């Protein structure tokens, strides 16, 4: 029986012309973010305030131009108590949100989303913001005495699944540089915290590119098409590297090769790759952070550094 995955990838090429036609020449109504203070314990609150101003201006613009879906999303971002370290409404947008007390956290988990990450789906449980909140709630349940912060890091130009960029590591290379800078800022803000990267789908390619240059304690790759490294050793990281794939995840059918600039190499869940394999349940590609799931529970234990409590595949 043929898998549905090849048809999914063949559809990419057919959609490119349509995507280009609908985006070419469209004027950008949103302004660039204003200057913001660098991250440090002393400037953290000022940073939150400055970014909130960027979100407010983008919300006003969205209402002025009739961009209803973004106006709805930005209004939610402005809910009292929400705190963002970065925000840019231009293009498909970028946003970095903190759940918890970043300055006092003992453990910090950074959720790195895959393709199709957008400001309009940021709060969806399948994506960065919604997923980060699920990890935070789970951590509070299983480790109420541990100070935890979870960062939803849509800090790179997430590719569309209906574009050729999703088949190449180009966006990941750029994203890795941004992730490296962000992790450095994290350590500048809280030098005591241990850091875990939770990397989904194309986000695992970003983490694979960044692994050798970031100081983190754990890296979890889930729903990964490959990370452009041939093995954990090739990732050149001192972190524990974990890998998991749910039984219903279509990425199992993606060819694990890297040929002529396409593809991302060996499968991180294969025994030869050398990662610690965690049980990821039976869900689909977008359900790893679903409340109540085996995958969420294990990813939360990884985020907490509680390796002995992670169940293995």
RODO-2510 file (C-alpha; in nm, 4 decimals, decimal comma):
residues 313
     n   res          X          Y          Z
     1     x     0,0000     0,0000     0,0000
     2     x     0,1406     0,3395    -0,0948
     3     x     0,1722     0,5914     0,1863
     4     x     0,0021     0,9336     0,1635
     5     x     0,3293     1,1168     0,2306
     6     x     0,4681     1,1115    -0,1269
     7     x     0,1459     1,2702    -0,2528
     8     x     0,1824     1,5382     0,0137
     9     x     0,5287     1,6277    -0,1137
    10     x     0,4284     1,6133    -0,4796
    11     x     0,1554     1,8653    -0,4009
    12     x     0,4187     2,1150    -0,2884
    13     x     0,5418     2,1781    -0,6397
    14     x     0,1923     2,2207    -0,7779
    15     x     0,1126     2,4854    -0,5177
    16     x     0,4194     2,7041    -0,5653
    17     x     0,2863     2,9083    -0,8560
    18     x    -0,0413     2,9777    -0,6790
    19     x     0,1339     3,0869    -0,3609
    20     x     0,3652     3,3181    -0,5534
    21     x     0,0736     3,4701    -0,7427
    22     x    -0,1169     3,5536    -0,4272
    23     x     0,1799     3,7060    -0,2411
    24     x     0,3795     3,8881    -0,5101
    25     x     0,3544     4,2634    -0,4960
    26     x     0,1410     4,2765    -0,1807
    27     x     0,2307     4,5899     0,0196
    28     x     0,3380     4,5355     0,3814
    29     x     0,0988     4,7244     0,6122
    30     x     0,2794     4,6401     0,9368
    31     x     0,5666     4,8441     1,0775
    32     x     0,8987     4,7049     1,1922
    33     x     0,9356     4,6537     1,5680
    34     x     1,0673     4,9495     1,7628
    35     x     1,4035     4,9381     1,9382
    36     x     1,3889     4,7273     2,2528
    37     x     1,6313     4,6807     2,5418
    38     x     1,8656     4,3802     2,5374
    39     x     1,7706     4,0945     2,7651
    40     x     1,9047     4,0985     3,1200
    41     x     1,7520     4,0560     3,4671
    42     x     1,7337     4,4344     3,5034
    43     x     1,5636     4,4969     3,1671
    44     x     1,3244     4,2015     3,1491
    45     x     1,0132     4,3959     3,2500
    46     x     1,1068     4,6835     3,0193
    47     x     1,1432     4,4344     2,7353
    48     x     0,7964     4,2927     2,7995
    49     x     0,6534     4,6464     2,8009
    50     x     0,8289     4,7478     2,4779
    51     x     0,7103     4,4390     2,2910
    52     x     0,3580     4,4879     2,4186
    53     x     0,3695     4,8283     2,2511
    54     x     0,4646     4,6621     1,9214
    55     x     0,1693     4,4252     1,9550
    56     x    -0,0688     4,7114     2,0311
    57     x     0,0458     4,9005     1,7210
    58     x     0,0053     4,5893     1,5080
    59     x    -0,3431     4,5349     1,6504
    60     x    -0,4401     4,8906     1,5591
    61     x    -0,3048     4,8392     1,2067
    62     x    -0,4906     4,5096     1,1678
    63     x    -0,8180     4,6805     1,2577
    64     x    -0,7446     4,9731     1,0249
    65     x    -0,6760     4,7490     0,7240
    66     x    -0,9526     4,4995     0,7986
    67     x    -0,7178     4,2089     0,8761
    68     x    -0,9699     4,0411     1,1015
    69     x    -0,7848     3,7158     1,1695
    70     x    -0,4748     3,9005     1,2846
    71     x    -0,6748     4,1536     1,4836
    72     x    -0,8311     3,8629     1,6730
    73     x    -0,4921     3,7011     1,7343
    74     x    -0,3252     4,0244     1,8451
    75     x    -0,6132     4,1076     2,0778
    76     x    -0,5527     3,7735     2,2489
    77     x    -0,1802     3,8513     2,2742
    78     x    -0,2734     4,1719     2,4609
    79     x    -0,4601     3,9807     2,7318
    80     x    -0,3361     4,1067     3,0710
    81     x    -0,0599     3,8887     3,2097
    82     x     0,0789     3,7678     2,8771
    83     x     0,4473     3,8495     2,8236
    84     x     0,6360     3,8542     2,4952
    85     x     1,0090     3,8927     2,4434
    86     x     0,9808     3,9515     2,0686
    87     x     0,7125     4,0254     1,8120
    88     x     0,7150     4,1173     1,4453
    89     x     0,3921     4,1346     1,2451
    90     x     0,5617     4,1662     0,9066
    91     x     0,5233     3,8768     0,6658
    92     x     0,3918     3,5635     0,8326
    93     x     0,5183     3,7077     1,1592
    94     x     0,7322     3,6080     1,4533
    95     x     0,6596     3,5974     1,8247
    96     x     0,8388     3,4772     2,1363
    97     x     0,6243     3,4372     2,4479
    98     x     0,7239     3,3446     2,8039
    99     x     0,4973     3,1395     3,0280
   100     x     0,6220     3,1458     3,3870
   101     x     0,8911     3,3453     3,5667
   102     x     1,1922     3,3484     3,3365
   103     x     1,4235     3,5306     3,5750
   104     x     1,3711     3,2860     3,8643
   105     x     1,3189     2,9585     3,6762
   106     x     1,5267     2,6526     3,7575
   107     x     1,4319     2,4887     3,4267
   108     x     1,3508     2,6639     3,0985
   109     x     1,1961     2,4767     2,8063
   110     x     1,1993     2,6352     2,4607
   111     x     0,9329     2,5039     2,2227
   112     x     1,0591     2,5338     1,8629
   113     x     0,7704     2,4825     1,6157
   114     x     0,7861     2,3425     1,2649
   115     x     0,6380     2,4452     0,9318
   116     x     0,3282     2,6636     0,9019
   117     x     0,3945     2,8528     1,2252
   118     x     0,1989     3,1769     1,1973
   119     x     0,0796     3,4539     1,4276
   120     x    -0,2781     3,3577     1,3506
   121     x    -0,2315     2,9992     1,4738
   122     x     0,0200     3,0780     1,7493
   123     x    -0,2280     3,0054     2,0298
   124     x    -0,3553     2,6827     1,8757
   125     x    -0,2643     2,3811     2,0938
   126     x    -0,0876     2,2319     1,7911
   127     x     0,1544     2,5241     1,7594
   128     x     0,4082     2,7229     1,9595
   129     x     0,2003     2,9207     2,2082
   130     x    -0,0688     2,6653     2,2759
   131     x     0,1884     2,3870     2,2977
   132     x     0,4091     2,5819     2,5380
   133     x     0,1151     2,6407     2,7698
   134     x     0,0377     2,2679     2,7625
   135     x     0,3963     2,1884     2,8671
   136     x     0,3804     2,4508     3,1439
   137     x     0,0519     2,3173     3,2836
   138     x     0,1841     1,9594     3,2743
   139     x     0,5044     2,0657     3,4504
   140     x     0,3054     2,2376     3,7233
   141     x     0,1066     1,9179     3,7733
   142     x     0,3959     1,6730     3,7941
   143     x     0,6517     1,9049     3,9594
   144     x     0,4659     2,1754     4,1542
   145     x     0,7746     2,2603     4,3588
   146     x     1,0005     2,3270     4,0616
   147     x     1,0270     2,6781     3,9198
   148     x     0,9640     2,6348     3,5467
   149     x     0,9348     2,8715     3,2512
   150     x     0,8349     2,7670     2,9020
   151     x     0,9129     2,9790     2,5968
   152     x     0,7061     2,9597     2,2789
   153     x     0,9744     3,0440     2,0244
   154     x     0,8358     3,1357     1,6837
   155     x     1,1565     3,3293     1,6338
   156     x     1,2332     3,2311     1,2745
   157     x     1,0627     3,2393     0,9365
   158     x     0,8728     2,9117     0,9568
   159     x     0,8317     2,7691     0,6050
   160     x     0,5004     2,6773     0,4529
   161     x     0,4344     2,3114     0,3792
   162     x     0,3135     2,4329     0,0395
   163     x     0,6537     2,5692    -0,0601
   164     x     0,9872     2,4312    -0,1734
   165     x     1,1562     2,5809     0,1332
   166     x     1,0105     2,3076     0,3550
   167     x     1,2197     2,0502     0,1668
   168     x     1,5551     2,2235     0,2254
   169     x     1,7520     2,3349     0,5340
   170     x     1,7811     2,6997     0,4241
   171     x     1,5240     2,8411     0,6659
   172     x     1,6670     2,6185     0,9394
   173     x     2,0178     2,7589     0,8949
   174     x     1,8868     3,1122     0,9446
   175     x     1,6617     2,9977     1,2283
   176     x     1,9549     2,8281     1,4008
   177     x     2,1496     3,1534     1,4131
   178     x     1,8521     3,3252     1,5724
   179     x     1,8006     3,0396     1,8175
   180     x     2,1684     3,0543     1,9170
   181     x     2,1373     3,4264     1,9932
   182     x     1,8193     3,3691     2,1895
   183     x     1,9666     3,0923     2,4070
   184     x     2,2650     3,3171     2,4787
   185     x     2,0218     3,5884     2,5901
   186     x     1,8434     3,3333     2,8093
   187     x     2,1658     3,2569     2,9911
   188     x     2,2377     3,6299     3,0240
   189     x     1,8956     3,6707     3,1861
   190     x     1,9104     3,3622     3,4066
   191     x     2,2500     3,1984     3,4284
   192     x     2,1327     2,9360     3,6798
   193     x     1,8582     2,7737     3,4739
   194     x     1,9004     2,4497     3,2857
   195     x     1,7584     2,4688     2,9346
   196     x     1,5808     2,2138     2,7172
   197     x     1,4885     2,2539     2,3495
   198     x     1,1633     2,0831     2,2441
   199     x     1,1841     2,0712     1,8655
   200     x     0,8917     1,9670     1,6465
   201     x     0,9029     1,8705     1,2785
   202     x     1,0938     2,1354     1,0764
   203     x     1,1814     2,2913     1,4122
   204     x     1,3979     1,9844     1,4733
   205     x     1,5995     2,0832     1,1661
   206     x     1,6514     2,4257     1,3260
   207     x     1,7644     2,2629     1,6509
   208     x     1,9903     2,0224     1,4634
   209     x     2,1643     2,3129     1,2948
   210     x     2,1995     2,5008     1,6241
   211     x     2,2933     2,2075     1,8477
   212     x     2,6693     2,2457     1,8362
   213     x     2,6604     2,6154     1,9222
   214     x     2,4019     2,6365     2,2027
   215     x     2,4532     2,5621     2,5716
   216     x     2,1555     2,3454     2,6597
   217     x     2,1041     2,0356     2,8712
   218     x     1,8461     1,8437     2,6682
   219     x     1,7293     1,8445     2,3064
   220     x     1,4093     1,6584     2,2162
   221     x     1,3383     1,5914     1,8469
   222     x     0,9819     1,4837     1,7709
   223     x     0,7965     1,4368     1,4459
   224     x     1,1331     1,4970     1,2816
   225     x     1,2039     1,4549     0,9083
   226     x     1,5768     1,4456     0,9953
   227     x     1,8101     1,7107     1,1318
   228     x     2,0864     1,7179     0,8621
   229     x     2,3219     1,5377     1,1031
   230     x     2,4097     1,1724     1,0542
   231     x     2,4064     1,0918     1,4270
   232     x     2,4008     1,2412     1,7750
   233     x     2,7809     1,2508     1,7578
   234     x     2,7576     1,4511     1,4360
   235     x     2,5366     1,7068     1,6140
   236     x     2,8436     1,7968     1,8259
   237     x     2,6439     1,8753     2,1380
   238     x     2,6995     1,8004     2,5026
   239     x     2,3233     1,7837     2,5600
   240     x     2,1222     1,4676     2,6005
   241     x     1,9472     1,4133     2,2687
   242     x     1,6034     1,2515     2,2656
   243     x     1,3897     1,1434     1,9702
   244     x     1,0319     1,0249     1,9413
   245     x     0,7726     0,9627     1,6750
   246     x     0,4037     0,8887     1,7256
   247     x     0,2561     0,5870     1,5499
   248     x     0,0185     0,8082     1,3488
   249     x     0,2828     1,0576     1,2322
   250     x     0,3200     1,0749     0,8524
   251     x     0,6869     1,1764     0,8775
   252     x     0,7737     0,8082     0,9122
   253     x     0,7184     0,7899     0,5336
   254     x     0,9458     1,0824     0,4437
   255     x     1,2647     0,9562     0,2718
   256     x     1,5483     0,9984     0,5214
   257     x     1,8114     1,1170     0,2777
   258     x     1,9918     1,4352     0,1871
   259     x     2,0448     1,4552    -0,1899
   260     x     2,1147     1,7599    -0,4083
   261     x     2,0194     1,9968    -0,1259
   262     x     1,6842     1,8263    -0,0605
   263     x     1,5937     1,6299     0,2508
   264     x     1,7429     1,6142     0,5974
   265     x     1,9338     1,2899     0,6332
   266     x     1,8993     0,9895     0,8673
   267     x     1,6002     0,9303     1,0911
   268     x     1,6614     1,0524     1,4495
   269     x     1,4500     0,7680     1,5906
   270     x     1,6583     0,4987     1,4183
   271     x     1,8839     0,3054     1,6592
   272     x     2,1918     0,3954     1,4536
   273     x     2,1344     0,7678     1,5112
   274     x     2,2097     0,7248     1,8800
   275     x     1,9363     0,9362     2,0415
   276     x     1,7513     0,8340     2,3557
   277     x     1,4143     0,7195     2,2238
   278     x     1,1037     0,8224     2,4163
   279     x     0,7525     0,6840     2,3811
   280     x     0,5347     0,9220     2,1781
   281     x     0,2023     0,7382     2,1699
   282     x    -0,0333     0,6841     1,8794
   283     x    -0,1282     1,0382     1,7823
   284     x    -0,0810     1,2310     1,4610
   285     x     0,1978     1,4668     1,3529
   286     x     0,0308     1,7648     1,5216
   287     x    -0,0708     1,6014     1,8509
   288     x     0,2539     1,5645     2,0440
   289     x     0,1599     1,8354     2,2961
   290     x    -0,2025     1,7272     2,3321
   291     x    -0,3105     1,7310     2,6996
   292     x    -0,3265     1,3806     2,8416
   293     x    -0,0961     1,2323     2,5777
   294     x     0,2028     1,0080     2,6442
   295     x     0,4160     1,2376     2,4310
   296     x     0,3297     1,5499     2,6324
   297     x     0,4064     1,3712     2,9571
   298     x     0,7446     1,2505     2,8326
   299     x     0,8389     1,5824     2,6735
   300     x     0,7566     1,7542     3,0016
   301     x     0,9807     1,5165     3,1957
   302     x     1,2558     1,5915     2,9435
   303     x     1,1954     1,9640     2,9953
   304     x     1,2250     1,9103     3,3703
   305     x     1,5461     1,7097     3,3372
   306     x     1,3812     1,4052     3,4945
   307     x     1,5287     1,1518     3,2561
   308     x     1,4558     0,8506     3,4778
   309     x     1,0806     0,9167     3,4531
   310     x     1,0697     0,9276     3,0714
   311     x     0,9158     0,6116     2,9246
   312     x     1,1069     0,4673     2,6348
   313     x     0,9926     0,3416     2,2958
***
